Amino acid sequence: MTSNSNSSRFASLDGARAVSIGLVVLSHMQGSLLLRLDPDYGSHYGRYFDFGNLGVRVFLVISGFLITSLLLRELARTGSISLRQFYLRRFFRIVPAYWTYLAAIAILAPLGLATADWRRLTEAFFYLGDYRWLGGALGHTWSLSVEEQFYLLWAPLIVLLGTRYVRIACLALLLIGPTFRLLSDAGFWPSSSKYAFETVCDALASGCALALLRNALWAMPAYRRAVKSEMPWILAFIALGLMTQFVPYWVRDLFGIPLLNVSIAMILDRYMRSPDLRVGRLLNAPLAVWFGTLSYSIYLWQQVFVWANIRGPWKILLILACASASYYLVERPFLRLRTRFRPEAAVPGRVAAAA
C-alpha cells in the first residue's frame, strides 16, 4: 500500500475528493445558469445523469473504502474495535461543522438570505434528507444522511460478523442497491432511486469491497494488469454511456451504475498504488490536497451560493471563504479533539470482532 507521508492517509484520495467536489460545484453552477435561461429546466435537471451525482458517488466509494480500511487497521493493531471510540471520532469529524451550517441556515433563511424551509431543519438535524427532499440550502443533506446511516450500520456489522463473514454483508449491499433502484424506477418502491440509502448503498459497498479484498485482488495477475492499464477509465466511460437518457432505466440501474462504482474503485486503487503516474501527481499536488481537505466544508456551503442569483466568480469566492472559515475555525479544532480517541492498543472494554 502506497500512502502519503502521514500514515493515516492514503495517497491520491485527497485529490480524488477535490475532483469530486469540483464536479458537484460545477454541476450545480451549470444547473443554476440553465435554470435561469429555461425555467422548465429544473423539472428534468439530473433526471438521467448529472456530474454532481457522479461527484457524490465518488465521495461514497471513498468513504466506504476509508471507513472499512480504518476499522480493519484498528482490528489488526489492537485485536478489537471500539464502537464507542469510532462513533466519537465520527462525531468530531462530521457533526460540529454540520451543526454550524444548520445554525447558519436557521438564521439566514428567515431573513431571506438562504432558500430553505426552516421547519425542515429538524429533519436535516436527524439526517433524514435521503427519505424526504428538503430542498434549497438543505437539499444536499441527502448524501450526508446516507453517510451517517452507513456509519450506524457498517461498524457494528464488522464487529458482529468479523472480517470473514462481513464480505457476505458487503455482497448483500452490492445487490440491494441495484434491486431497489430498479424497483423505485419501476414504481414498485416508494423511496427515491437517486437519494435513498437502499438505492445508493452499492456505491459505499464498492469502497468497502475494495478495502476488504484489496490485497487478495492485487495477488491476482489479471486484476494487476487491469489496474495498471487504462481499463478502469474505459469501464468508467462505458458506464457513463449506459447512464444517459438514450438507454432504458433498467440498463442504468442494473448495469450502468454498478459498473461505474466498480470503475471508480479501480481508478482509486490505481492511483493509490501508483501516485507517481501523471494523474496521480496531479491528485497529490499541494493545491489538490488542500481542496480535498476542504471538500466537506465546501460541500456544506456550496449549496447556499451555487443557486443564488450572483455572478459565478463571486459564488466561488463566497464558497471558499465560508468553507475555509468552517474548516479552520470549526473542523480543525474538533479534529484535534478526535485524536484523543485514536485506537493505540487493546484496552479493557473493547469489543472484539468475530474471527
ABEGO torsion letter per residue (X at the ends): XBBBABAABBBGAAAAAAAAAAAAAAAAAAAAAAAAABAAAAAABGAABBAAAAAAAAAAAAAAAAAAAAAAAAAAAAGBBBAAAAAAAAAAAAAAAAAAAAAAAAAAAAAGABBBBAAAAAAAAAGAAAABBAEEAAAAAAAAAAAAAAAAAAAAAAAAAEAAAAAAAAAAAAAAAAAAAAAAAAGABABBAAABAAAAAAAAAAAAAAAAAAAAAAABAAAAAAAABAAAAAAAAAAAAAABAABBAAAAAAAAAAAAAAAAAAAAAAAAABAABAAAAAAABAAAAAAAAAAAAAAAAAAAAAABBBBAAAAAAAAAAAAAAAAAAAAAAAAAAAAAABBABBBBGBBBBBX
